Amino acid sequence: MKSSIQDVAQLAHVSISTVSRSFTRPDLVSKATRDKVMKAADELNFSISRSAAALKTGRALRIAVLISGRLNLWFSSSIMEGLNESFHDQGYDISIYQMSSAEERRAFFDMLPVRRNVDAVIVISFDIDSNEIRQLRSVDVPIIGINSSLPEERGFNAAVRIDDKQGSELAARHLITLGHRDIAYIRTDREVTLHFSVQGRFDSFMTCCKSNGVEPRVFVTDEGKNNISKVVTQLLSSDHMPTAIACQEDGIAIPLLFQLERNGFTIPNDISIIGYDDSTYARDLGLTTIRQTPVEMAHEAARMTLALIDKQPLDEPFKTFPAQLIVRSTTARLRH
């Protein structure tokens, strides 16, 4: 027999209204009481009607997430993991809108008037123009950025980001300090407007190198199958191999490391390699990299989002997370 809200109240030794608030307005219930109610609900396999909760609060209980690129990339999947951890506990669902192309982007904004059934919009890693901001604002919900371009100037309500300028400068200075001058930078050819953060990362790296008298060679690859094999072919076809390679992300650095070793190069004796992310397997493989913490950033973005939905003021609406240089075994001082 299906359990009722009265059964949960009786088992948890609280009132029916307390059970209802525990599901629909958890901020009004102490953690101890809510934990007791949730434990009773789990034991009785009880869940309150989602439509009833939405009706009671006047909310859709849904967050729209605009994200560029593939969801299986380490950064994207880590961000979604962090958002889901935070929103699920508060009774919110996430609607994901992938912006892998300019066409998908146009389609989303063309359909925006019929997508007013969300409580907030989170924009991840790509730039938005002023017209698109106006369209988002027409939905009249908070707009939160994660690694978005100029969020304060664009009119976002809040944003979190990694300090890509600091991270890229740490990577460039590390290689230069080790004596490297013949440096290559490997990047993908994603549209800048669809993936702003990697463009900022590249620009900062190049600026730092040039200010130190170093002109890196740039190798561009796509995001398709065999993309690392293609860039290795570019490297091997060049006049000479660089002494150090900086990669846009660990997703390039890790397979590149294997393929260079397969071609007879010793890392780091022949070539130093540095990545960016400190993603899965970077520690196990000894990859020198720049650490960022997307799950932590997502938790903070979710906290801001929920506060804005509740119309609570934010002490620090635009927050920057520092990058960290993690030196491991894939970089070494240049041997003359």
Secondary structure, 3 states (H helix, E strand, C coil): CCCCHHHHHHHHCCCHHHHHHHHHCHHHCCHHHHHHHHHHHHHCCCCCCHHHHHHHHCCCCEEEEEEECCCCCHHHHHHHHHHHHHHHHCCCEEEEEEECCHHHHHHHHHCHHHCCCCCEEEEECCCCCHHHHHHHHHCCCCEEEECCCCHHHHCCCEEEEECHHHHHHHHHHHHHHCCCCCEEEEEECCCHHHCHHHHHHHHHHHHHHHHCCCCCEEEEECCCCCHHHHHHHHHHHCCCCCCEEEECCHHHHHHHHHHHHHCCCCCCCCCEEECCECCCCHHHHCCEEEECCHHHHHHHHHHHHHHHHCCCCCCCCEEEECCEEECCCCCCCCCC
